[in-house]
Amino acid sequence: MSKIKVSLPDQVDSDIQRLVEQGEFLNRDQAVEDLLKRGISAYNTTTEETETLDEEIFDQTASEQQDPAMQDDFL
């Protein structure tokens, strides 16, 4: 595992300390590691599943599409 030195704004440091004190994380190292992972994963939002769903929307023909208001389930 690599180690890095990071300078944080006082507010971010306080927020991390508060989360540790509230029991959200066991310690400061775990908090920083988990929060960094979550931040990085937020940038990795493009997945094959999302791309596949987007493509399927445009592959439907007009005859396959249904108006939800016309379904008997809603009566």
C-alpha positions as CSV (number, residue, x, y, z in Angstrom):
1,M,0.0,0.0,0.0
2,S,1.4,3.4,-0.9
3,K,1.5,6.3,1.4
4,I,0.9,9.9,0.5
5,K,1.0,13.2,2.3
6,V,-2.0,15.4,1.8
7,S,-2.8,18.9,2.9
8,L,-6.5,19.5,3.6
9,P,-8.5,22.6,4.3
10,D,-9.4,22.9,7.9
11,Q,-13.2,22.3,7.2
12,V,-12.5,19.0,5.4
13,D,-10.2,17.9,8.3
14,S,-12.9,18.8,10.8
15,D,-15.5,16.9,8.8
16,I,-13.4,13.8,8.7
17,Q,-12.7,14.0,12.4
18,R,-16.4,14.5,13.1
19,L,-17.3,11.3,11.0
20,V,-14.7,9.3,13.0
21,E,-16.1,10.6,16.3
22,Q,-19.6,9.7,15.2
23,G,-18.5,6.2,14.6
24,E,-18.9,6.2,10.8
25,F,-15.3,5.1,10.5
26,L,-13.0,3.2,12.9
27,N,-10.2,5.7,12.5
28,R,-8.9,8.6,10.4
29,D,-7.0,6.4,8.0
30,Q,-10.1,4.3,7.2
31,A,-12.2,7.5,6.8
32,V,-9.7,9.1,4.3
33,E,-9.3,5.9,2.3
34,D,-13.0,5.2,2.0
35,L,-13.9,8.8,1.2
36,L,-11.2,8.9,-1.5
37,K,-12.5,5.6,-3.0
38,R,-16.1,7.0,-3.1
39,G,-14.9,10.2,-4.7
40,I,-13.0,8.4,-7.4
41,S,-15.9,6.0,-8.1
42,A,-18.1,9.0,-8.6
43,Y,-16.0,9.9,-11.6
44,N,-16.3,6.3,-13.0
45,T,-20.0,6.6,-13.8
46,T,-19.7,5.2,-17.4
47,T,-20.3,1.5,-17.4
48,E,-21.2,-1.0,-20.0
49,E,-24.6,-1.5,-18.4
50,T,-25.5,2.2,-18.8
51,E,-24.3,2.2,-22.4
52,T,-26.4,-0.9,-23.2
53,L,-29.5,0.6,-21.7
54,D,-29.1,3.7,-23.7
55,E,-28.7,1.8,-26.9
56,E,-31.8,-0.4,-26.2
57,I,-34.0,2.7,-25.8
58,F,-33.3,3.7,-29.4
59,D,-33.5,0.1,-30.8
60,Q,-37.3,-0.2,-30.0
61,T,-39.6,0.2,-32.9
62,A,-42.8,2.3,-32.7
63,S,-44.9,-0.9,-32.6
64,E,-43.0,-2.2,-29.5
65,Q,-43.6,1.0,-27.6
66,Q,-46.7,1.3,-25.4
67,D,-48.4,4.3,-23.9
68,P,-48.6,3.6,-20.1
69,A,-52.0,5.3,-19.9
70,M,-53.4,2.7,-22.2
71,Q,-52.5,-0.3,-20.0
72,D,-55.3,-2.1,-18.2
73,D,-53.2,-2.3,-15.0
74,F,-54.0,1.3,-14.2
75,L,-57.8,0.9,-14.3
